[in-house]
């Protein structure tokens, strides 16, 4: 699991590349391991790698918030959330199945509809290959019910209007469109094995909404 800190940070010296250079970096996600700091920034609906290296001298100027996010190798909790009908969704509801937990921005939008319909059209193939599809967005349960009814979706959709699950998985953050910044969901799919371990993450940059089932089926 990665610790994400959104901070304003004053960096004095990087070793060895930027030695002696003083500059400011704002609104970065700082992912800390025992030896390295990894810097990420978010924009245009994608996660962009900014810099990775050993940090020598630094000062945290402002800490905005702390979130935890899951990465490959982590085990996710059994309880995932509540679906469109108010039922609790658990990993253990699907014994022996891998879960394709896909996060998408919004019901009824063109890209999200194309993605959901592609998963619908290939749902039995996904089941036969051992995958259970579960969708998640920040929409309400009522919105999910309309989305499911309109598109005849055969899989559950978790309603996460408080963005708890979105934040836990690190897919909720600042986005930008036509120069306007806003908070939203980064389209991301987590492949979780029957033991609850994340084995693969399909990132926003990689996802093809009209062919997403094939991406899940790739080994």
N, C-alpha and C positions, 0 to 999 in steps of 0.2 A: 504494500500500500504506500502511496506517495503522499507526502505532506506538501500542500500547495499554500504558499503565503503570497497574498497580493500586497505589494509593498511599494513604497518609494525608497530607493536605496542610493546612497552616495558611495560610489566605488572609487577607491584611491589607486590601487595597484593590482593588476592581474599578473600572474607569473606563468610563463616567462614572456608571453607575446606583447602585452600592453604595459610593460613596466614603466612606471613614471607618469602615466597618463591619468589625469583626473577628469571625471565626467559623471553626469547623472543619468540614471536609467529609471524610468517611471512606469508604474502599473505593469509589473512583470509577475509571472508566476514562478516562484523560486522553489525548485524541487531539490531537497537536501538528502544526500546520502552521507555516509561516514566520512568520505574524503572529498567529494565534489559538490559544487552547486550547479544545477542545470537551470537555465533561464528560458522561459517561454513567454511569448506574448500572444494575444488573441486578436483576430480581426478578419473581416471578410468571410466569416463563417468557417474559418479553418484555424488549426493550431500551427503556429509557425515556430520553428526552432530558432532561438536567438544566439545562444552561446553556451558552451559547456567547457568548464575548466576549473582548476583549483584556484580558489579565491584567497588572497593573502590579507589584504587590509580592506575593511568595509565598515560602514556605519548604517544601521537601519534608521531612516528618518521618520517614516510613518508606516504603521501596520494597519491595514484596513480590515482584513478578515482572514480566518484560517479555514480551509476545507480539507477533507480527506478524499482521495480518489483511488479507485482500484486499478491495478495494472495486471499484466500477464503473470500468472503464477499465484495470484491472490485467491483466497476462498471467499465467496460472497455469502451473506446471511441466507438462511432458509426462507424467511419471510421477505418478499420483494415489495409488496404493496397491495393496493386494493383495485379491483378491476371495475369495468363499466357497470356491473350489477351490484357492486358493494361487497363482493366476495374477496376474501384474503387470498392472494396469489403466493404460493410457496413453490420452491424448487422441488420439494419432496412430493408435490402433487404429480410429478412426472418421473417416476422411478425408471432408471435405465436410459433416460433420454438426456441428450445434450440440449441446452437451451440457447436459442438465438434471441438474445435480449436486445431489441433494437430501439434506440432513442430517436425520435423524429420531432421536428419543430412544432407542427400545428395540423390539427384535423382540417380536412376539406381543401387544403391548398394543393396546387397542381403536383409539385414534387412529392409530397407526402402521400397523395392519392396514387400516383404512379408506383411508388415503392410498395404501398400496402396491396395494391392490385397484383403486382408481380409476385409478391409472397403468397397471395390468395391463389393465383393461377397455378402455382407450383407447390402448393401446400402438401398435397399427398406425397409428392416426391420427397419433400423435406422430411415428412413423418417417416417414410420408408427408409430414409437414410439416417434416422435416429435423432432428428431435430424437432423440438417443440418451439414454435415461434411465439414470442410475447412482445408486444409493443408498449412503449412508454412515451408519454408527452405530458406537458404541463396543462393540458386541457382538462375540463371537468368530466365527471362520469356521464352527465347528460350529453355533452358534446361527443364523447366516445360512442354512446348508444346510437346517435344519429349517423356518425361516420361509418359504424359497422353496418347499420341497416341500409344505408345508401349504396355501400360497396360490397355487401354480402361477405363480410370478412369472417373467416372461420376460427380465428384465434383471439385470445383476450387482449385487451388494451388496459394498461395500468394508468389510472388517473393520478397525476402528481401536481395538483395546482399549487401546493406549497413548495415545490421544487426540491423536496428532501432527497428523493432518489436521484434526481438529476444532479444535485450537488455532490451526493455521495460518490457517484461515478465520474465526477469531474467533467460533465458535459453541459453545464449551465455557466454562461459567462457573457462577456461583452461582445457584441457583434456590430457590424457596420454595413449599411446599405445606402448608396447614393449620398455618402457623406454624413448620414445620420447614425449615431451610435445608440444602441439599445441592448437590453439583456435578452438572451434567448438560448435556445437549445442547439448544440452542435450535433448534427446528424452522425450517430456513431452506433456500431453494433458490437456487442460483446458475445463471444462464443464461450459458453460455460459447460464444462463436462459433467457427467452424472454425479461426480463427487463434489461439485460446486466450485471447481477451480476454473479460473479464466484461462483459456488456452490460446485465444486469438482475439485481437481487436481490429475491426475494420473501421478506419478513421474517416472523418468527413471528406478528406481529399480523395480517398479511395472509393467511396461508395458511389455506385451507379444505380440510381433509383429504379430505372426501368429493367434492370438485370440483376437485382440484388440477390435473388434466390440462388443464382449460379455462383455468386461470390461466397455465399454461406456454404455451399456444397463443395467449394474448392478445398482440397486438402493441402 
